[in-house]
Each structure stands twice: as structure tokens, then as C-alpha cells.
Amino acid sequence: MSFPEREWRVLKSVHAAALERYCARVLDECTTELRGAGSAHERFLRLFRLLQERDESLAAAFNDLRRSTAIHRLAAMVRLGVVTDAELREFSAATRESAEMLADLWGRPGRGPTR
């Protein structure tokens, strides 16, 4: 699928906002872990594992943004729930459908894979 110039500009704008949302969410999760139960070492280990997991999700959604990876990056952002409905509506119907189909195929958090 070719990624048109107009949608590329939209994606670059959405990318920045979605990255900020994702990082804010992860920082909130870190705060929760830091205030959680257990020894300092236990909390440290939980925080470390959380950051490793979230870094993998961040890389899949936000790293290597190119036209050839655009639909996959958008789908990963949709899968993470960091793209608003209003932002998604800025894309063509074909792009929205492709991104949502991929996000569902990969399994959105809390929903599992769609069959």
C-alpha cells in the first residue's frame, strides 16, 4: 500500500502526539510500581521489567518511521490505544481500515486477538 503525502504529514503529527501519550501512560505505570508493595529491590525489579516491556512496545509503534513502515507504525499506535478517534478520522477510510485490521489481528491489549 502506497502512503500518500497528505497522510504522511498527518501521520508525522499523530506520531508526536501519540508518543507523548504513551510515555505519559508509562510514567504513570512507573509511579504506581514505585509506590507498590514489597521491598525496594522487589519494586526495582518490577519497574525494570515493566520498562523493558514498554520499551519493546514503544519501539514497535514509534521507531523507524518511514513511508514503507507507516501503516505498521500506525497500526501499532492504534493497538496501544494512543491514537484518538479524531486523529484516526484524518486518515482515508482505506488507511483506517488497514491500521485497525492489523491492530485487531495483533491483538489489542485487553481484547486479545480478533478471530
N, C-alpha and C positions, 0 to 999 in steps of 0.2 A: 504494500500500500504506500503510495506516494504521500508525503506530508506537505500540504500546500503552505506557501509563505505566510498567508494570513493566520493559519492555525499554528504555525511555528512561533509567530510573535505572541499569540495567546498562550501557548504552552510555556514559553520562557517567563511570562508574567505569572502564570499559575504556579510554575515550579518554585519561584521565590516565596510566594505566599504559603504554599503547601509545606515547603521545607521549614519555614518558621513555625507553622502549626505543629508539625511533627516534633521538632526539637522542644517546643514548649511542653508538649504532652510527655515526652521522655523525661524532661527535667522534673515535671510533677511526679512521675513514677519514681524517680530517684529520691525525691524528698520523702515520699511515702516509705520507701525501703529504708532510708536513713533513720526514720522515726519508728521503725517497726520493732518487733520484739527480738530478743536474742542478744548475744554478746556483740561487742564491736566487731570482732572478727567474723562472726556469722553474718552480720549486716553487710560488712565489707564484701564478703564472698557473694552474697545475693546481689548486691549492687554491681559487682564486677560481671557476673553472669548476665544480668539484665542489660548492661551496656554493650556487651558482646552481641547479644541477640538483637538489640535495637540497631546496632551499627550495621549488621547484615541487612536488616530491612531498609535502613537509610540508603545503603549502597545500591540495593536493587531498584529503589524508586528514584534516587536523585543523582547518582554518579553517571558519568559518561553520557550526558545529554547531547545527542546528535539527531539529525533527521532520521537516520537509519534505526535509531533506538527509541524514537519519540513515542510510538504507540505503546511500547512495552513500559516505558517510564510512566506514561500517563496511567496505564492500567495498574501499575504498582502503587501509584499515588491514590487511585480510586480504591484499590484493595485495602490500603491503610486507612481510608476514610478521612483523608486530609484535603480533599477537593470538594468544594461546596457545590450544591446543585446549580447555583447561579454561574459559577465558573464553568461547570461542565456544559451548560447550555450555550456557552460561547463557541463551542466546537460544532462542527457539522454533525448531522444525525449519524452518518456513517462512522465518523471517528468516535462519537459517544458510544455507539453500539459495539464497536470493536473493543474499546477500552473496558466497557462494562462486562462484555462477554469474557474477555481474558481475566479480569479481576474475579469473576464468578468461577471460572474454570480453575484458577489458582487457589480459590477458597478464601473468601473474605473472613477476617477474624470474627469469631463469634457465630459465623454462619456455616462454616465448613464448605467443602466443595459442592457445587451445584451439579446435579446429575441429570 
